[in-house]
Amino acid sequence: MSARSSVSATPSSRSGVALLVLAGVLWGTGGLAGSLLASRTGLTPVAVAAYRLLTGGLLITGYALITGRLTGVPRSRRALARIATAGLLLACFQAAYFAAIAATSVGLATLTTMVAVPVLITAGAACLDRRRPSRRALLSLAVALAGLFLLIGSPEAGPHRAAGTGLALLAAAGFAALSLDRRAALPGLDRTTTTGLGFISGGLLLVPIPLTTGMGIPARPEAIAAVLFLGLVPTAIAYSSYFLGLRQAGPGAAQIAVLLEPLTATLLAVLVHGEQLTGRQIAGALLILLSTTVREDSTA
């Protein structure tokens, strides 16, 4: 066994991949929860995103408070800059993605973003590592992109395709930048605390946008449950699992979580809404699963 393969077989790497799988599956529930919240409250997509970030941030920060992680948070410029940067990237990702949907369509914005994210992460990791991606990583990426095109199909472009495509690429760039952040944690400011406070700051940056259309939530159990689920499952737990998984498995494995999100969302649409999968979508799902297997092997 080579030194490279022995490194990839470490328990830390395997647990990191498992966390990325968990993150991708939980992310896939976000669309259903977000649409449920919007239908029950009449909130705009950006308002839903703001509630998602704020609720998720409060839950993560609450956990950090209970576990004593907030007691030693530094108030230096470096710490504030790191939190503000995380919040800005999260707000950029959310706002640009929903703006892309408004300019084009849900399908095209999702396809463009999901295709661009693994490409940008692969290219960014290669630049940071100063080496070319392996042939296996490139093969995994090619299979993944083919699977995405088959799974999502050829969605309608909408009236402003160029602007929408640019916004989707901006969203992908914001997410990729978050994924490629390899800076060591500052003393007293670990990744969990940074994520929680970053979510809160990102949510606050988004709040002024939907304030003009209203952000009130009716005091009904289903609406409150949708907010809590959206903030807890596909946000607080999913993103915490994602960042922890990245630290253990490396940014090259981020593709696993990114690809499992649309796959999970598609399967939920079949189970919950009774939608029918076409032969092309089934082939796309199989290719996505195959690409994650190849990618997992390439981390070994």
C-alpha positions in Angstrom: 0.0 0.0 0.0 1.4 3.4 -0.9 1.8 6.2 1.5 -0.9 8.2 -0.2 -3.5 5.4 0.1 -2.6 4.8 3.7 -3.3 8.5 4.5 -6.6 8.4 2.7 -7.7 5.3 4.8 -7.3 7.1 8.1 -10.3 7.1 10.5 -10.2 11.0 10.3 -10.6 11.0 6.6 -13.4 8.4 6.6 -15.3 10.3 9.3 -14.8 13.5 7.3 -16.4 11.9 4.3 -19.3 10.6 6.4 -19.9 14.1 7.7 -19.9 15.5 4.1 -22.4 12.9 3.1 -24.6 13.9 6.1 -24.3 17.6 5.1 -25.3 16.9 1.5 -28.4 14.8 2.5 -29.5 17.4 5.1 -29.0 20.3 2.6 -31.3 18.5 0.3 -34.2 19.0 2.8 -33.7 22.8 2.7 -35.6 23.4 -0.5 -38.7 21.5 0.7 -38.5 23.3 4.1 -38.0 26.7 2.5 -40.9 26.2 0.0 -43.1 25.1 2.9 -42.2 28.2 4.9 -42.8 30.5 1.9 -46.2 28.9 1.1 -47.4 29.1 4.8 -46.2 32.7 5.4 -46.0 34.4 2.0 -42.4 35.3 2.6 -40.1 36.2 -0.3 -37.2 33.9 -1.1 -34.7 36.4 0.3 -36.7 36.7 3.5 -36.7 32.9 3.8 -32.9 33.0 3.4 -32.6 35.7 6.0 -34.6 33.6 8.5 -32.5 30.5 7.6 -29.2 32.3 8.4 -30.4 34.1 11.5 -32.1 31.0 13.0 -29.2 28.7 12.1 -26.7 31.2 13.5 -28.6 31.6 16.8 -28.8 27.9 17.2 -25.1 27.4 16.6 -24.2 30.4 18.7 -26.4 29.0 21.5 -24.6 25.7 21.4 -21.3 27.6 21.5 -22.5 29.5 24.6 -23.7 26.4 26.4 -20.4 24.6 25.7 -18.3 27.6 26.9 -16.9 28.4 23.4 -18.1 32.1 23.6 -16.3 32.9 26.9 -12.9 33.4 25.3 -13.9 34.9 21.9 -11.4 37.6 21.1 -12.6 41.1 20.2 -9.6 41.9 18.0 -9.8 43.3 14.5 -8.7 39.9 13.1 -11.6 38.1 14.8 -14.2 40.7 13.7 -12.8 40.6 10.2 -13.0 36.8 10.0 -16.6 36.8 11.3 -17.6 39.7 8.9 -16.0 37.9 6.0 -17.9 34.7 6.7 -21.2 36.7 7.0 -20.5 38.6 3.8 -19.8 35.4 1.8 -22.9 33.7 3.2 -25.1 36.7 2.4 -23.5 36.9 -1.1 -24.2 33.2 -1.7 -27.8 33.3 -0.6 -28.7 36.7 -2.1 -27.0 36.0 -5.5 -28.6 32.5 -5.7 -32.2 33.8 -5.1 -31.6 36.8 -7.5 -30.4 34.3 -10.1 -33.7 32.4 -9.7 -35.7 35.6 -10.1 -33.7 36.5 -13.3 -33.9 33.1 -14.9 -35.6 30.1 -13.3 -35.1 27.7 -10.4 -33.8 24.9 -12.6 -31.2 27.0 -14.5 -30.0 28.8 -11.3 -29.6 25.5 -9.5 -27.9 23.8 -12.5 -25.4 26.7 -13.0 -24.6 27.0 -9.3 -24.2 23.3 -8.7 -22.0 22.9 -11.8 -19.8 25.8 -11.0 -19.2 25.0 -7.3 -17.3 21.7 -7.8 -15.3 23.2 -10.7 -14.3 26.3 -8.6 -13.4 24.2 -5.6 -11.3 21.8 -7.7 -9.5 24.7 -9.4 -9.1 26.7 -6.2 -7.7 23.7 -4.3 -5.2 23.1 -7.2 -4.0 26.7 -7.0 -3.7 26.6 -3.2 -1.8 23.2 -3.4 0.2 24.4 -6.4 -0.3 21.1 -8.2 -2.7 19.8 -10.9 -5.7 17.8 -9.9 -5.3 14.1 -10.2 -6.8 12.2 -13.2 -9.2 10.5 -10.8 -10.4 13.8 -9.4 -10.9 15.1 -13.0 -12.7 12.0 -13.9 -14.9 12.3 -10.9 -15.7 15.9 -11.8 -16.6 15.0 -15.4 -18.9 12.2 -14.3 -20.5 14.5 -11.7 -21.2 17.2 -14.2 -22.7 14.8 -16.6 -24.9 13.4 -13.8 -26.1 16.9 -12.9 -27.1 17.8 -16.5 -29.1 14.6 -16.7 -30.7 14.9 -13.3 -31.7 18.6 -13.6 -32.2 18.5 -17.4 -32.3 21.5 -19.7 -34.4 24.1 -17.7 -35.9 27.2 -19.3 -33.7 30.2 -19.4 -36.1 32.9 -18.4 -36.0 36.6 -19.5 -32.5 37.6 -18.3 -30.3 34.6 -18.9 -27.0 36.4 -19.0 -27.6 38.3 -15.7 -29.0 35.2 -14.0 -26.0 33.1 -15.1 -23.6 35.8 -13.7 -25.5 35.9 -10.4 -25.5 32.1 -10.1 -21.7 32.1 -10.7 -21.3 34.8 -8.0 -23.3 32.5 -5.6 -21.0 29.6 -6.5 -17.9 31.7 -6.0 -19.1 32.8 -2.5 -19.7 29.2 -1.5 -16.4 28.0 -3.0 -14.5 30.7 -1.1 -16.1 29.5 2.2 -15.1 25.9 1.4 -11.5 26.8 0.5 -10.8 28.8 3.6 -7.8 27.0 5.2 -6.8 29.6 7.8 -6.1 28.2 11.2 -8.6 29.0 13.9 -7.7 32.1 16.0 -7.1 31.5 19.7 -10.6 31.6 21.4 -12.4 31.6 18.0 -13.0 28.1 16.7 -14.8 27.2 13.5 -18.2 26.5 15.3 -18.2 30.0 16.8 -17.1 31.6 13.6 -19.9 29.8 11.7 -22.6 30.8 14.1 -21.6 34.4 14.3 -21.0 34.5 10.6 -24.6 33.2 10.0 -26.0 35.9 12.2 -24.0 38.7 10.5 -25.0 37.3 7.1 -28.6 37.2 8.0 -28.5 40.8 9.3 -27.0 41.8 6.0 -29.9 40.3 4.1 -32.7 41.7 6.4 -32.9 45.2 4.8 -33.8 43.6 1.4 -37.1 41.9 2.4 -38.1 44.5 5.0 -39.9 46.5 2.4 -42.2 43.5 1.5 -42.6 42.3 5.1 -41.0 39.6 7.2 -43.8 38.8 9.7 -44.5 35.2 10.5 -47.9 34.1 11.7 -48.0 32.5 15.1 -49.1 29.1 13.7 -47.4 25.9 14.7 -46.6 24.8 11.1 -44.9 28.2 10.3 -42.8 28.2 13.5 -41.9 24.5 12.9 -40.8 25.3 9.4 -38.5 28.1 10.6 -37.0 26.0 13.3 -36.5 23.0 11.0 -34.9 25.2 8.3 -32.6 26.8 10.8 -31.7 23.5 12.5 -31.5 20.7 10.0 -30.3 22.0 6.6 -28.4 24.9 8.2 -27.0 24.5 11.7 -26.4 20.8 11.6 -25.6 20.5 7.9 -23.1 23.4 7.7 -21.5 22.4 11.0 -21.1 18.9 9.6 -19.8 20.3 6.3 -17.1 22.5 7.7 -16.0 19.7 10.2 -15.9 17.2 7.3 -13.8 19.6 5.2 -11.3 19.9 7.9 -10.9 16.2 8.2 -11.3 15.1 4.6 -10.0 18.2 2.7 -11.6 20.5 0.2 -11.2 18.0 -2.6 -14.0 15.9 -1.0 -16.4 18.9 -0.9 -17.9 17.7 -4.1 -19.6 14.8 -2.2 -21.8 17.1 -0.2 -22.5 19.5 -3.1 -23.7 16.7 -5.4 -25.8 14.9 -2.8 -27.9 18.1 -2.2 -29.7 18.1 -5.6 -29.9 14.3 -5.5 -31.6 14.3 -2.1 -33.9 17.1 -3.2 -35.0 15.2 -6.2 -35.7 12.0 -4.2 -37.7 14.0 -1.7 -39.8 15.5 -4.5 -40.6 11.9 -5.6 -41.4 10.8 -2.1 -43.3 13.9 -0.9 -44.9 15.3 -4.0 -45.3 12.1 -6.0 -43.2 13.3 -8.9 -42.0 10.7 -11.4 -38.4 10.2 -12.3 -37.5 9.9 -15.9 -35.0 7.4 -17.3 -32.6 10.3 -17.9 -32.9 11.5 -14.2 -32.3 8.0 -13.0 -29.2 7.8 -15.1 -28.1 11.2 -13.8 -28.6 10.0 -10.2 -26.5 6.9 -10.8 -23.7 9.0 -12.3 -23.7 11.3 -9.3 -23.5 8.4 -6.9 -20.7 7.0 -9.0 -18.8 10.3 -9.0 -18.9 10.5 -5.2 -17.5 7.0 -5.0 -14.7 7.9 -7.3 -14.0 11.1 -5.4 -14.1 9.2 -2.1 -11.5 6.8 -3.5 -9.4 9.7 -4.7 -9.1 11.0 -1.1 -7.5 7.7 -0.1 
